C-alpha cells in the first residue's frame, strides 16, 4: 500500500468529511468510534495448531508456548491499538504443560502477569474438549466418566476465567456422529444439557458462558449443537449468564448471518462473534472487508451492541482464525484492519434515509443506501484515527518493516 504522508492523510480525510457531511454524517464522530473499537485475538492463531491440513507445515517463527503467543499478540496490539485482550485455550495454553485433567488454575497467574507486563489481559477462556478420550463425545458422551472429566475441566477453565481473565467462558463442543443410527441424538442432547446445567450451577455469578455452534466437524452426519436455534435454546434454558457465539464460518452457504445477529440483539441475549472468513466449509481464514462483514456490523451498530455506553449491552468481539500456510501475525493484522474498515462503513450508513425508503417499501433505493456506504473508501478515517494515536496507518506493512518476523524466526528455530 502507498505510504501516505501526514498532509496527504489530512487532505483525504477532509475531502471524505465533506462528502459524508452531505449525508449528514459527522466524520469526526465516526473516527472517534473506530478509535475505540477493540477485538480479542486468539492465542491459537500464533502457534502450531492447524498445520495438519498441509502435511504438518508450520509457518516460520510460530509461537512455541503461551508466553510467545502473548508476545505476538502484544506486537499486534502495538501496531493496531485495537487488540488489548488475548483469548486462551486451557488445554493448549497451560504454562506447565500438565495433562488436561491435572491442570491447576493457579498456574495461569503467571500467564496473566506476563500478559499485563505487555499491556494485555486474558480475554475469553475456552475449555479444550477435543482431547484424548473425547472421540465419542465430550459433555454429551454416553460414558459418565468422560462427562465427569469434561465437567471438571470446564470448571477449571471457569476458575481461570474468573480469577485471571474477564469472566468469559466460551464453549464449543466437537460432539456429533458420522452415520445415521450411530447415536441416539435426543439422548446426546440430554447428556450435554445435564452436563452444562451442572457446570452452570457450580460456576460463580461473575462468569458468563457463551455457547458456540457449528454446522459440522468432526461429526459429518449430525452435530449436537449445530445451529443458532440449538445454542440459544440451551442458553435460555440455562439462565441469564448464558448466551451464544456466532462464528461467521460455522454456517451453510446462503445462511443470512446478519439476520441471526439481528434476532439475538432483539432477544437481548448475551452474545459474541467469532470473526473470520470461509470459502468452503470452515472458519480458519483471515477476515476480509466484504459485504457480509459489513452487513453484520450494520446490524451491530443499528442494534446498539457495539460502541454502546451501556456496558451490559456490549457484545464480545473475537477473532477466531488459524490458517496453516500464511504468516500468522500478518493474517491477524489483516483481520483487525478489515474489521475496522467494515465498522467504519457501517457507521456511515445514512440511517434516516434508509428508514424513509423502508417505510415507503422502496426496495432498490433502500438497498442502494447500504451499497453506497459499502462502496465508500473509508480508509482515510482509519488513517486519521491511527495518526492521532501515533500508530502506523498500515499495520501489515509496518509489521513487514519492523524486523519482528526475522527476529522470531531466528529465536524460535530451535523447535518446540
URRA-V626525 format. One record per pair of residues at least 4 apart in sequence whose C-alpha atoms are under 6 Angstrom apart, sorted by the first residue. I is the first residue (numbers start at 1). GAP is how many residues later the second one is. Records with the same first field share a line. If there is no record, write none. Layout:
BEGIN
I=GAP, GAP
END
This chain:
BEGIN
4=4
12=368
13=367
17=10
20=5
21=4
31=350, 354
35=350
38=44, 45
39=44, 278, 279
40=43, 45, 46, 278
41=45, 278
42=44, 45
43=26, 44, 45
45=277
46=16, 17, 23, 282
47=15, 16
48=10
50=274
51=5, 6, 7, 273
52=4
60=349
61=347, 348, 351
63=5, 6
64=352
66=27
77=4, 5, 6
79=316
84=36
85=35, 36, 37, 38
86=36, 37
87=35, 36, 37, 38
88=37
89=4, 37, 38
90=4, 37
91=9, 37
98=4, 5
105=55
110=4
112=52
115=5, 6
116=4, 5
122=43
123=42, 43
124=44, 45
125=36, 44
126=43, 44
127=27, 30
134=4
137=4, 38
139=8, 53, 56
140=48, 51, 52
160=4
161=4, 6, 7
162=5
167=40
168=39, 40
169=40
170=39, 40
171=40, 41
172=40
175=48, 49
176=43, 46, 47, 48
177=42, 44, 45
178=41, 42, 43
179=42
193=4
196=4
208=33, 34
209=33
210=32, 33, 34, 35
211=20, 33, 34
212=32, 33
213=12, 13, 14
214=12, 36
215=11, 35, 36
216=4, 7
219=4
225=5
228=4
229=4
235=7, 8
243=26, 27, 28
244=27
245=26, 27, 28
246=27
247=26, 27
248=27
249=28, 29, 33, 34
258=38
262=37
264=5
271=44
272=43, 44, 45
273=44
274=44, 45, 46
275=44, 45
276=7, 9, 10, 11, 45
277=6, 8, 9, 10
278=4, 5, 7
284=37, 38, 39
285=36, 38
286=45, 49
287=48
288=50
289=49, 53
294=48
297=46, 49
298=4, 48
299=4
300=5, 6
301=5
304=4
305=8, 9, 10
306=8
330=66
333=63
345=28, 29
349=24
354=12
357=5, 9
368=4
383=4, 10
386=5, 7
387=4
398=4
408=4
409=4
END
